[in-house]
Amino acid sequence: MSILMVNEYADFKMLKDLLSVTDGNLASHTKALEKVAYIKVEKQFIGRKPNTRYSATVLGKAEFKKHIEALEKLIKKSE
């Protein structure tokens, strides 16, 4: 989600490379995020190659911001 918060979109290869995860791991996480409508998934072809592109939804961005705020509160409490 953090990658999608600072980029308009990211494709599967970009996410895989940046996160250093396996195809299966990334696929399961993106499927979970899509299921709760935090990300939008677009499948297309570039030339003859399939391409899957992900972007954060308005709901996903709002929920991610809540998550960061909760983490910040935890950090402040421990200081």
C-alpha positions as CSV (number, residue, x, y, z in Angstrom):
1,M,0.0,0.0,0.0
2,S,2.8,2.4,0.8
3,I,4.1,2.1,-2.8
4,L,0.6,2.8,-4.1
5,M,0.2,5.8,-1.9
6,V,3.1,7.6,-3.5
7,N,2.6,6.3,-7.1
8,E,-0.5,6.7,-9.3
9,Y,-0.2,3.0,-10.1
10,A,2.3,0.1,-10.0
11,D,2.4,-3.0,-12.1
12,F,3.1,-6.5,-10.8
13,K,6.7,-6.6,-11.8
14,M,7.4,-3.2,-10.2
15,L,5.8,-4.3,-6.9
16,K,7.6,-7.7,-7.0
17,D,11.0,-6.0,-7.6
18,L,10.5,-3.3,-5.0
19,L,9.2,-5.7,-2.3
20,S,11.5,-8.6,-3.1
21,V,8.7,-11.1,-2.8
22,T,7.6,-14.2,-4.7
23,D,4.9,-14.2,-7.4
24,G,2.6,-16.2,-5.1
25,N,3.1,-14.1,-2.1
26,L,2.4,-10.9,-4.0
27,A,-0.6,-12.4,-5.7
28,S,-2.1,-13.5,-2.4
29,H,-1.6,-10.0,-0.8
30,T,-2.9,-8.1,-3.8
31,K,-6.0,-10.4,-4.0
32,A,-6.7,-9.7,-0.3
33,L,-6.4,-6.0,-0.8
34,E,-8.6,-6.1,-3.9
35,K,-11.2,-8.2,-1.9
36,V,-11.6,-5.4,0.6
37,A,-11.6,-2.7,-2.1
38,Y,-8.3,-1.1,-1.0
39,I,-6.8,-1.5,-4.5
40,K,-8.1,-1.5,-8.0
41,V,-6.7,-4.1,-10.4
42,E,-6.5,-3.5,-14.2
43,K,-5.5,-6.2,-16.5
44,Q,-4.3,-5.3,-20.0
45,F,-2.0,-6.4,-22.8
46,I,1.1,-4.4,-23.8
47,G,1.9,-5.7,-27.2
48,R,1.3,-9.4,-26.7
49,K,2.3,-9.5,-23.0
50,P,-0.2,-9.5,-20.2
51,N,0.2,-6.6,-17.7
52,T,-1.5,-6.3,-14.3
53,R,-1.6,-2.8,-12.9
54,Y,-2.7,-1.8,-9.3
55,S,-3.8,1.5,-7.9
56,A,-5.0,2.5,-4.5
57,T,-8.7,3.3,-4.1
58,V,-10.1,6.2,-2.1
59,L,-11.1,3.8,0.6
60,G,-7.6,2.1,0.5
61,K,-5.9,5.5,0.9
62,A,-8.1,6.5,3.8
63,E,-7.6,3.2,5.6
64,F,-3.9,3.3,5.0
65,K,-3.8,6.8,6.5
66,K,-5.7,5.5,9.6
67,H,-3.2,2.7,9.9
68,I,-0.2,5.1,9.8
69,E,-1.9,7.4,12.4
70,A,-2.5,4.4,14.7
71,L,1.2,3.4,14.4
72,E,2.3,7.0,15.2
73,K,0.1,6.9,18.3
74,L,1.8,3.7,19.5
75,I,5.2,5.2,18.9
76,K,4.3,8.4,20.9
77,K,3.0,6.3,23.8
78,S,6.3,4.4,24.0
79,E,8.5,7.5,24.1
